[in-house]
Amino acid sequence: MWKGTFKLGGEVVEVVVDGNQLLFYDTSSQMTTTLEGLKFSKAGVLIEFPDLKNNKEWKEIAINRLKEHIKSIPIEEHKLNYVKAELIKHGYVPMFKQRAGFRPKKFEDEK
């Protein structure tokens, strides 16, 4: 299990990768959610999946595709790095990552 801590303005969000499951924890509201509970912008989904333009179930299909992509990444730390890359695109600043049972450390700049 890996946990990543990210900051956007005054908001701190923690992402937990446990096997193929992603959990998102907002420290300000103390709310935890899975992928299904996240807000998805149709415009953002269409950038990744243009074939969903006229599909009424675009959100469910996008979530399922994202879940399948997460499952295809074999190592939990790499899954966290994928989430990090996606959150950076939306202005989040990566702060720390932590493997279960170990001390947190700063995200390195992977090049």
N, CA, C and O of each residue as an XYZ file, in Angstrom:
444
protein
N       0.843     -1.173      0.000
C       0.000      0.000      0.000
C       0.896      1.247      0.000
O       1.882      1.327      0.734
N       0.525      2.205     -0.838
C       1.234      3.471     -0.946
C       0.257      4.617     -0.747
O      -0.919      4.517     -1.097
N       0.763      5.715     -0.175
C      -0.055      6.912      0.010
C       0.711      8.098     -0.522
O       1.908      8.239     -0.272
N       0.017      8.959     -1.262
C       0.611     10.188     -1.759
C      -0.147     11.382     -1.203
O      -1.371     11.339     -1.080
N       0.563     12.434     -0.871
C      -0.044     13.655     -0.352
C       0.192     14.766     -1.366
O       1.314     14.984     -1.823
N      -0.902     15.471     -1.714
C      -0.863     16.515     -2.732
C      -1.547     17.766     -2.189
O      -2.426     17.687     -1.331
N      -1.128     18.921     -2.706
C      -1.691     20.187     -2.251
C      -2.178     20.992     -3.445
O      -1.517     21.061     -4.481
N      -3.346     21.599     -3.280
C      -3.896     22.528     -4.265
C      -4.419     23.727     -3.495
O      -5.468     23.650     -2.855
N      -3.690     24.839     -3.553
C      -4.059     25.997     -2.748
C      -3.938     25.637     -1.278
O      -2.878     25.203     -0.826
N      -5.018     25.817     -0.531
C      -5.034     25.463      0.881
C      -5.570     24.071      1.135
O      -5.694     23.653      2.287
N      -5.884     23.358      0.091
C      -6.484     22.025      0.208
C      -5.400     20.951      0.123
O      -4.532     20.999     -0.748
N      -5.461     19.987      1.035
C      -4.527     18.857      1.018
C      -5.331     17.593      0.756
O      -6.323     17.321      1.432
N      -4.890     16.824     -0.235
C      -5.565     15.591     -0.628
C      -4.577     14.445     -0.513
O      -3.424     14.557     -0.930
N      -5.043     13.340      0.059
C      -4.218     12.141      0.132
C      -4.820     11.085     -0.783
O      -6.038     10.908     -0.829
N      -3.962     10.389     -1.504
C      -4.378      9.316     -2.403
C      -3.750      8.031     -1.891
O      -2.535      7.949     -1.713
N      -4.590      7.028     -1.654
C      -4.107      5.742     -1.179
C      -4.270      4.722     -2.299
O      -5.355      4.564     -2.858
N      -3.177      4.035     -2.616
C      -3.202      2.958     -3.605
C      -3.068      1.659     -2.830
O      -2.041      1.392     -2.205
N      -4.128      0.852     -2.882
C      -4.132     -0.435     -2.190
C      -4.513     -1.504     -3.208
O      -5.693     -1.721     -3.483
N      -3.512     -2.161     -3.757
C      -3.781     -3.123     -4.827
C      -4.265     -2.368     -6.055
O      -3.562     -1.507     -6.583
N      -5.480     -2.698     -6.508
C      -6.057     -2.021     -7.671
C      -7.060     -0.943     -7.271
O      -7.730     -0.372     -8.130
N      -7.166     -0.666     -5.992
C      -8.130      0.320     -5.519
C      -7.445      1.645     -5.211
O      -6.359      1.685     -4.633
N      -8.106      2.727     -5.611
C      -7.644      4.068     -5.290
C      -8.643      4.709     -4.343
O      -9.849      4.667     -4.590
N      -8.156      5.299     -3.265
C      -8.993      6.045     -2.337
C      -8.455      7.466     -2.260
O      -7.244      7.681     -2.209
N      -9.360      8.424     -2.252
C      -9.005      9.836     -2.192
C      -9.554     10.408     -0.895
O     -10.738     10.254     -0.598
N      -8.694     11.070     -0.120
C      -9.071     11.621      1.178
C      -8.784     13.111      1.186
O      -7.644     13.537      1.002
N      -9.841     13.906      1.403
C      -9.711     15.365      1.491
C      -9.564     15.710      2.968
O     -10.494     15.509      3.750
N      -8.400     16.228      3.350
C      -8.141     16.486      4.766
C      -8.977     17.625      5.327
O      -9.246     17.651      6.528
N      -9.396     18.569      4.489
C     -10.180     19.695      5.006
C     -11.614     19.273      5.332
O     -12.164     19.694      6.350
N     -12.212     18.461      4.492
C     -13.587     18.023      4.750
C     -13.629     16.650      5.411
O     -14.697     16.190      5.817
N     -12.488     16.000      5.522
C     -12.353     14.664      6.091
C     -13.272     13.659      5.397
O     -13.876     12.794      6.032
N     -13.358     13.800      4.081
C     -14.181     12.899      3.268
C     -13.269     11.962      2.488
O     -12.232     12.372      1.966
N     -13.672     10.701      2.418
C     -12.954      9.704      1.634
C     -13.863      9.236      0.513
O     -15.060      9.034      0.722
N     -13.299      9.061     -0.678
C     -14.090      8.596     -1.809
C     -13.240      7.693     -2.696
O     -12.011      7.682     -2.618
N     -13.934      6.942     -3.538
C     -13.284      6.115     -4.547
C     -13.367      6.856     -5.877
O     -13.799      8.008     -5.920
N     -12.959      6.210     -6.950
C     -13.047      6.838     -8.280
C     -14.480      7.258     -8.608
O     -14.703      8.303     -9.220
N     -15.443      6.442     -8.199
C     -16.842      6.734     -8.522
C     -17.330      8.037     -7.888
O     -18.255      8.664     -8.406
N     -16.725      8.449     -6.786
C     -17.159      9.652     -6.088
C     -16.502     10.931     -6.567
O     -16.855     12.019     -6.113
N     -15.547     10.810     -7.484
C     -14.859     11.999     -7.982
C     -15.713     12.743     -8.995
O     -16.573     12.160     -9.655
N     -15.462     14.036     -9.106
C     -16.133     14.848    -10.119
C     -15.364     14.706    -11.424
O     -14.143     14.853    -11.455
N     -16.080     14.422    -12.490
C     -15.470     14.317    -13.808
C     -16.065     15.381    -14.710
O     -17.284     15.550    -14.760
N     -15.218     16.088    -15.412
C     -15.651     17.071    -16.385
C     -15.804     16.359    -17.726
O     -14.901     15.641    -18.156
N     -16.940     16.557    -18.383
C     -17.138     15.901    -19.677
C     -16.089     16.378    -20.673
O     -15.593     15.586    -21.475
N     -15.747     17.660    -20.632
C     -14.725     18.186    -21.547
C     -13.389     17.489    -21.309
O     -12.686     17.163    -22.265
N     -13.035     17.258    -20.056
C     -11.794     16.574    -19.742
C     -11.818     15.119    -20.175
O     -10.822     14.598    -20.678
N     -12.955     14.462    -19.978
C     -13.085     13.066    -20.393
C     -12.971     12.959    -21.909
O     -12.354     12.026    -22.421
N     -13.563     13.909    -22.627
C     -13.527     13.860    -24.091
C     -12.123     14.073    -24.648
O     -11.822     13.620    -25.752
N     -11.266     14.753    -23.902
C      -9.874     14.892    -24.340
C      -9.201     13.518    -24.347
O      -8.454     13.186    -25.268
N      -9.473     12.733    -23.319
C      -8.879     11.396    -23.215
C      -9.612     10.365    -24.065
O      -8.994      9.483    -24.661
N     -10.941     10.486    -24.114
C     -11.778      9.491    -24.807
C     -12.770     10.185    -25.744
O     -13.948     10.298    -25.403
N     -12.328     10.651    -26.909
C     -13.215     11.376    -27.819
C     -14.396     10.535    -28.319
O     -15.414     11.083    -28.742
N     -14.261      9.209    -28.270
C     -15.340      8.348    -28.748
C     -16.579      8.391    -27.845
O     -17.621      7.856    -28.222
N     -16.491      9.013    -26.665
C     -17.627      9.067    -25.735
C     -18.478     10.325    -25.912
O     -19.361     10.595    -25.098
N     -18.219     11.092    -26.966
C     -18.880     12.388    -27.159
C     -20.399     12.302    -27.093
O     -21.025     13.110    -26.407
N     -20.996     11.360    -27.776
C     -22.457     11.275    -27.823
C     -23.010     10.132    -26.978
O     -24.156      9.723    -27.163
N     -22.216      9.622    -26.065
C     -22.647      8.510    -25.226
C     -23.232      9.053    -23.924
O     -22.595      9.845    -23.230
N     -24.453      8.618    -23.599
C     -25.115      9.097    -22.382
C     -24.452      8.563    -21.120
O     -24.585      9.163    -20.053
N     -23.751      7.462    -21.225
C     -23.098      6.852    -20.061
C     -21.593      7.136    -20.065
O     -20.800      6.289    -19.653
N     -21.203      8.315    -20.524
C     -19.791      8.669    -20.685
C     -19.012      8.563    -19.383
O     -17.875      8.091    -19.378
N     -19.616      9.000    -18.273
C     -18.889      8.991    -17.001
C     -18.601      7.567    -16.538
O     -17.477      7.265    -16.137
N     -19.592      6.696    -16.587
C     -19.406      5.312    -16.141
C     -18.359      4.596    -16.999
O     -17.522      3.855    -16.485
N     -18.420      4.828    -18.303
C     -17.462      4.196    -19.214
C     -16.052      4.714    -18.939
O     -15.097      3.937    -18.926
N     -15.917      6.021    -18.721
C     -14.603      6.606    -18.430
C     -14.038      6.048    -17.125
O     -12.846      5.752    -17.048
N     -14.875      5.900    -16.102
C     -14.428      5.336    -14.827
C     -13.965      3.898    -15.017
O     -12.931      3.501    -14.481
N     -14.725      3.120    -15.775
C     -14.341      1.726    -16.016
C     -13.027      1.631    -16.784
O     -12.195      0.771    -16.494
N     -12.841      2.511    -17.759
C     -11.579      2.510    -18.511
C     -10.414      2.894    -17.608
O      -9.325      2.330    -17.718
N     -10.642      3.844    -16.723
C      -9.593      4.251    -15.792
C      -9.257      3.107    -14.833
O      -8.086      2.864    -14.542
N     -10.264      2.419    -14.350
C     -10.035      1.270    -13.468
C      -9.210      0.199    -14.178
O      -8.282     -0.365    -13.599
N      -9.553     -0.074    -15.429
C      -8.813     -1.079    -16.192
C      -7.367     -0.642    -16.411
O      -6.451     -1.463    -16.365
N      -7.165      0.652    -16.649
C      -5.799      1.154    -16.820
C      -5.010      0.988    -15.521
O      -3.851      0.574    -15.546
N      -5.636      1.310    -14.389
C      -4.970      1.158    -13.089
C      -4.604     -0.309    -12.873
O      -3.506     -0.610    -12.404
N      -5.521     -1.229    -13.212
C      -5.238     -2.660    -13.053
C      -4.078     -3.112    -13.925
O      -3.355     -4.042    -13.568
N      -3.897     -2.457    -15.070
C      -2.837     -2.869    -15.999
C      -1.443     -2.458    -15.527
O      -0.445     -2.948    -16.057
N      -1.362     -1.577    -14.550
C      -0.073     -1.152    -13.999
C       0.259     -2.116    -12.858
O      -0.457     -2.154    -11.857
N       1.329     -2.888    -12.997
C       1.560     -3.986    -12.050
C       2.068     -3.583    -10.661
O       1.845     -4.317     -9.698
N       2.741     -2.443    -10.536
C       3.392     -2.085     -9.272
C       2.662     -0.899     -8.644
O       2.412      0.106     -9.309
N       2.319     -1.022     -7.348
C       1.554      0.022     -6.663
C       2.242      1.379     -6.703
O       1.571      2.396     -6.878
N       3.539      1.419     -6.549
C       4.249      2.699     -6.585
C       4.094      3.345     -7.960
O       3.972      4.566     -8.056
N       4.098      2.547     -9.020
C       3.905      3.092    -10.364
C       2.483      3.612    -10.539
O       2.265      4.590    -11.254
N       1.520      2.969     -9.895
C       0.137      3.465     -9.933
C       0.055      4.837     -9.281
O      -0.618      5.734     -9.789
N       0.746      4.998     -8.147
C       0.773      6.295     -7.468
C       1.449      7.337     -8.349
O       1.003      8.484     -8.397
N       2.513      6.960     -9.043
C       3.190      7.899     -9.943
C       2.286      8.306    -11.104
O       2.350      9.445    -11.566
N       1.438      7.376    -11.584
C       0.468      7.713    -12.633
C      -0.534      8.741    -12.119
O      -0.831      9.720    -12.804
N      -1.054      8.519    -10.914
C      -2.006      9.467    -10.315
C      -1.326     10.819    -10.119
O      -1.929     11.863    -10.363
N      -0.074     10.797     -9.679
C       0.688     12.036     -9.497
C       0.758     12.818    -10.808
O       0.520     14.025    -10.826
N       1.080     12.135    -11.897
C       1.194     12.798    -13.200
C      -0.138     13.410    -13.620
O      -0.171     14.503    -14.185
N      -1.234     12.710    -13.347
C      -2.554     13.234    -13.704
C      -2.932     14.437    -12.842
O      -3.489     15.411    -13.348
N      -2.634     14.374    -11.550
C      -2.986     15.486    -10.661
C      -2.144     16.729    -10.949
O      -2.634     17.851    -10.816
N      -0.895     16.542    -11.339
C      -0.041     17.688    -11.688
C      -0.657     18.471    -12.841
O      -0.581     19.700    -12.872
N      -1.273     17.758    -13.794
C      -1.926     18.426    -14.933
C      -3.026     19.374    -14.483
O      -3.356     20.325    -15.190
N      -3.597     19.118    -13.304
C      -4.706     19.933    -12.797
C      -4.262     20.884    -11.690
O      -5.094     21.420    -10.956
N      -2.956     21.093    -11.570
C      -2.440     22.105    -10.654
C      -2.075     21.614     -9.264
O      -1.652     22.416     -8.431
N      -2.221     20.331     -8.985
C      -1.853     19.814     -7.674
C      -0.336     19.739     -7.555
O       0.361     19.443     -8.526
N       0.160     20.008     -6.365
C       1.594     19.958     -6.101
C       1.874     18.707     -5.265
O       1.345     18.571     -4.161
N       2.706     17.786     -5.785
C       3.027     16.589     -5.005
C       3.908     16.946     -3.817
O       4.895     17.668     -3.960
N       3.551     16.441     -2.654
C       4.314     16.747     -1.447
C       5.102     15.528     -0.951
O       6.332     15.550     -0.901
N       4.374     14.466     -0.585
C       5.025     13.299      0.004
C       4.433     12.016     -0.556
O       3.295     11.983     -1.025
N       5.239     10.955     -0.492
C       4.723      9.621     -0.743
C       5.199      8.737      0.398
O       6.249      8.973      0.996
N       4.404      7.713      0.687
C       4.724      6.874      1.833
C       4.305      5.435      1.556
O       3.165      5.172      1.172
N       5.208      4.540      1.748
C       4.901      3.119      1.675
C       4.410      2.695      3.049
O       4.925      3.171      4.061
N       3.428      1.811      3.101
C       2.837      1.391      4.367
C       3.926      0.934      5.343
O       4.755      0.083      5.021
N       3.900      1.518      6.538
C       4.844      1.137      7.575
C       6.152      1.893      7.552
O       6.988      1.695      8.434
N       6.356      2.753      6.568
C       7.599      3.499      6.455
C       7.333      4.995      6.630
O       6.187      5.441      6.571
N       8.383      5.750      6.842
C       8.261      7.205      6.977
C       7.945      7.823      5.622
O       8.371      7.313      4.586
N       7.195      8.925      5.631
C       6.956      9.621      4.360
C       8.237     10.251      3.845
O       9.108     10.640      4.622
N       8.343     10.347      2.514
C       9.478     11.052      1.915
C       8.947     11.896      0.770
O       7.866     11.635      0.241
N       9.706     12.900      0.395
C       9.288     13.791     -0.687
C       9.285     13.030     -2.015
O      10.108     12.147     -2.254
N       8.324     13.408     -2.873
C       8.331     12.869     -4.230
C       9.602     13.325     -4.915
O       9.989     14.487     -4.792
N      10.257     12.430     -5.634
C      11.426     12.822     -6.408
C      10.929     13.306     -7.766
O       9.832     12.957     -8.202
N      11.743     14.103     -8.414
C      11.438     14.506     -9.780
C      11.942     13.421    -10.699
O      13.145     13.308    -10.932
N      11.009     12.602    -11.238
C      11.404     11.579    -12.199
C      11.529     12.219    -13.563
O      10.659     12.984    -13.978
N      12.590     11.915    -14.250
C      12.804     12.500    -15.563
C      12.837     11.442    -16.599
O      13.009     11.741    -17.781
